[in-house]
Amino acid sequence: MYYLDNAATSFPKPVEVYDRMNRFIRESCANPGRSSHEMARDSATWVMKTREAAASLFNIDNPLRIGFTANATYALNMAIQGVLKKGDHVITTAMDHNSVLRPLYELRSKGIIDYSVIMPYNSFGAIDAFAVSRAVRANTRLIVLTVSSNVTGTIMPYEEIGEIARKKGIIYLIDGAQGAGVLPLDVKAMNISMLAFPGHKSLMGPQGTGGLYVKEGINLKPIIQGGTGSRSFETVQPLFMPDIIESGTLNTPGIVGLGAGIDFILKTGTNNILRRKEHLIAKLYEGLAVHRKIKLYSTAENHKNSGIIAFIIDGMDSSEIANILDSRYHIAARSGFHCAPLAHKVLGTEKTGLLRLSLGYFNTPDEIQYTIDSIKEIADDDRS
């Protein structure tokens, strides 16, 4: 199988991820923070090592400001629902994922908040930072933004928007689903108040892992209550990080694997990972752009794409293209609407969807050339 679906989940993982998880689950897989015996202490130590690795990657001073979640969706919901109150206004974009749009819609439908959606200014889904600034109201409490579109790969001006949020005193939440592990994310330099991230995408950890960083001084209200291993005699949820969002037993083997993935990134360097992906993106783009029946919705310009090429073939639905790639060429890709309905609406692809090829660090130039040749064959087929 030629795997080009890394925006959904990365594959393969670094060998260190498999090895560390296997060793841990066989030798030390006790419940961290629930007991004082040696295995439980060892489990807690491994969880802390992953917090520290994530803190190093994102330039977070206090690793305990990171809470682990099942995925980025949980983290985004905890951040959005945990910080907003009645009468607040939120700014987001049409390129954001349903993990942002659905919680906001739910809160607005209940009359709790209002929100503004910034529209992109080109066919790649690029967002103007000044449009965000113009949308700010007196009651704007939160700006929530994806680092990079999960549909087109377009990198958003998240650093500039962070400066806008800082100057106006607005909480700034970043959805790092398509950027954490590839793009530079420095919570201090970029004025990021909260950062939600999945473990299983570019951080190269296993599925069922993710996290939320919450800046000191931001107080969340918990949306899940339960056992934390701390203040067990109290009937209310602890209000300090990370316990406020870590109810119930953690996915400890997954978190250990996530730590191995982050260690690999720290060793390799996000700049090197991005450069490798940009080289492959340029090759893929150039190979497809010359075909008259292939319409591209992604840019190959350096530092503007996190690793995705989205396209459609004239006269074909995206699901049809994906099925042929899978069954005939053994290429794994993602078709459809990518849980981003507003993005497809503004891009004009709400009827056909888009075929998304998302590259990973372990893809090779030969795989990219095979993919180019395969897609051109599909486009040249009379039946298409």
C-alpha positions, 0 to 999 in steps of 0.5 A: 500500500502507498500511504498518502493519508497522513492528515487523517493519521500518520503511518508508518510511525517511527520504530521507536514508537512501536518499541517503547509502547510494546516494552511499556505495556508488557512491563510497566502498564499500571494506572498512573496517579492511582497507586503508590507501588513501583509500577504505578510510579513508573507509569506516572514517570513515563506520562510526565516524560511525555508532558516534558517532551511536548513542553519542549516542542511547544516552548511551554515553561510548565509541563503541568499546563498540558493535559492529555485527552483522547484526541484534538476534538476533545481538547478543542471542546474542553477549551471552547466550552471551558472558557466561554460564557454567556454574551461572549463573541468568538472569531473563527474561519471558514477553513476550520474543522467541525471540531471547532464549528460544531461546538460553536454552533451548539453554543450559539443555538442555545443563545450563549455566544455569537461568532463570526466566520472569516472567509478565505480570499483565494481558492487555496483557502488563505485567510487575511489576518487583517480580516480577523482584526476587523471582526473584533468586537468589544465582547470578543473573548476568543479567537480560534484558528486552525494552524493549517487547513485540513482540506488544502494544506494552506498554512494560516497566518497564525503568528500574525493573528496571535499578535492581534489577540495579544494586543486586544487582550483576547484568548487565542486558541490554536487547533494544531491538528494539521501543524503540530510536529511540522510547523513551528509552534511556540506558545510564548513567541506566538502568543498562544493562550491554548493549544489543542493537538492530536497525538496520532497525526504529525506528532507520530504517536498512536491514535487515542491520544492528544492534549490541551495546553492552557496558559497560566491565568486562564481558568477553565470550567470542566466539562467532564467530571470524574476521578483524577487521583487528586483530592479524592474526598472532594465532590467537585472537580479539581480546578487546577491543570492538568487534573481539571481535564484529565478525568478517568484513567489515561491512555497510558500506553498511548501517551508513552508512544506519543512521547516516543513520537515527539522525541523523534521530532525533537531529534529530527527537527521540525524544520527538516520535517517541513523541508522534506514534505515541501520537496515532495509537495512540489514534486506532486504539484508539478506532476499534476498541474500540467494535466488539463483535467486536474484542478488543484486546490493547494499551493506548492509555494514554500512555507505556505503548505503543511503537506497536502495536495487537494484536487479534483478530476473534471467529470469525476466525484472525489470518492470515485477517484479514491476508490480507483486509487485504492482498488487499482493502484493500492494508494490510500487517500482521503476523499469527500468533505473532510469534516470541513463543510464551510471550506468546501462551500467557499471553495465550490466543491460541495457537490464533488468533494476533493481528493486529498493526498497528505504526505508524511515524513516517510513518503519517498520521491518514488512513491510520489512519482507512482502516484502522479502516474496513477492519477494521470492514468485515471484522468486519461481514462475515457470513462472519466 
